[in-house]
Amino acid sequence: MTKHDNERNYNDEERKKRMTMTKNKKRNISRLGGSGLSLDAFANAKSNNSQYNPSLIKKQRELYKNAKNVQKYRKMLKQQNQHNDPSVAERHVENLNEPEEDNKDKNERRKRKKDSAFSLEELYKKQHEEKEKERMEREAIFQEKKEQREKAEAHRKTLRQKMLKKTRKGQPVMKYRIEHLLETIQSSAKNAAGN
């Protein structure tokens, strides 16, 4: 081989290495989802406010709450001004001067309102009683389940203690194990006879 052939082989090997490196680089870039961000793009992405920001959300919530409170306050002021307004008192005096027929109609309306208020109160009481009954039933069921759970837990604990008992030489006590087997066989026989 000549010197020229050696250089050509060396150049071919170099070219193959570069090609495999570029292939690997392209594969890694596509695997990672594209090329990395430039420093400017990274800084701009960090400063962008489109991301989730809990402090900003908290501020917006506070602003909303404050606006609501201001609205309620203004509404109350308006109602108080209406009560203190002399025109309201004048209207009331005019209503007293109206004929009796209008007063009868108004009395009937008031009675209806009272009746409706009374029926609403009864309805509320009924609903409240029903909810109370449901709550008591749920509590009773919960208490019953809790008692059953505690009872089963105590039974498992005693059974475990019996099963873990050992003789002086470290052998398990067979008496309790045989009793347990007998109980399981009897219960399975009862279940089979019941079905």
Secondary structure, 3 states (H helix, E strand, C coil): CCHHHHHHHHHHHHHHHHHHHHHHHHHHHHHHCCCCCCHHHHHHHHHCCCCCCHHHHHHHHHHHHHHHHHHHHHHHHHHHHHHHCHHHHHHHHHHHHCCHHHHHHHHHHHHHHHHHHHHHHHHHHHHHHHHHHHHHHHHHHHHHHHHHHHHHHHHHHHHHHHHCCECCCCCECHHHHHHHHHHHHHHHHHHHHHC
